[in-house]
Every structure is written in structure tokens, then in C-alpha cells.
Amino acid sequence: MYFHDPILTGMSFAWDECSIEEAARNGKIKTVHYADYKWFSVLGIVGKTTVTVYGTR
């Protein structure tokens, strides 16, 4: 997740983890075959990135 304030401060804030390693750990996947990501943004101000990992347990 991220937030960008282009008008008042010009600052950007991001939080949470969206790495392949973290997604594999959360899904208990030991061997990663491939990964996809989805990126959603509203006017470049608020957004969310989702990583999906596919592999074997």
C-alpha cells in the first residue's frame, strides 16, 4: 500500500511487504515456479500492489 501527496508536501508513504519471498513464506511455498503481480492505483495518489507466487510446497 502507498500514499502520495503531490499537492501539500510532495511526500510519499508506503507500508507492508510485497516481495516474492514474503508471499512464498505466507503461502508455505518452498519452490517458486513463477510469480504474478497486480497493481491498483487511484490517480497515482493511493495504490496497492499484490504479489501472487506459484510453486510447490
N, C-alpha and C positions, 0 to 999 in steps of 0.2 A: 504494500500500500504506500502511496505517496501523496503529498500535498505540495503544490507550488503556488506561491503568492506573487504574481507578476506585477501587481499594482502598488501595494503599500511598501513591502520590504524587499521583494525580489528573492526571498529565501525559499528554499525547498526543504521538505522534511520527508524522510522515508523511515518505515519501521517494518518489522517482521522479516522473515527469511524466505528467499525464493531460489535457493540453489538446488542443483541436481542431487547433491549429497544429502541435503536435508529432506528432500522429497523421497529419496530412496530409503533413508532411515525411518521416516514416518510410515512408509508402506512395507517396511521389513523386507526390502528387496536387496539381495546380495549381489546379483549380477545385472547390471544395467545394459539393456539392449539398445534402447533409444529413448529420447525424451521429447515432449512437445511443450509449448508454452502458449498461453493466451494472454493477451494484453488488452486491457479495457481502460479507456481514458475519456474523461468528460472535459472537453475544451482545453486539454493539456494542463488542467488545474488539479484535478483529483483523478487517481488511477489505481489500478490493481493488476498485478502480474501473477499468473498461476502457472506453476510448473507441474507437469504430469510425467512420471517416469514409468517405463515399461521394462519388465525383465523377469528374472526368476528368483524365487525365494529360496 
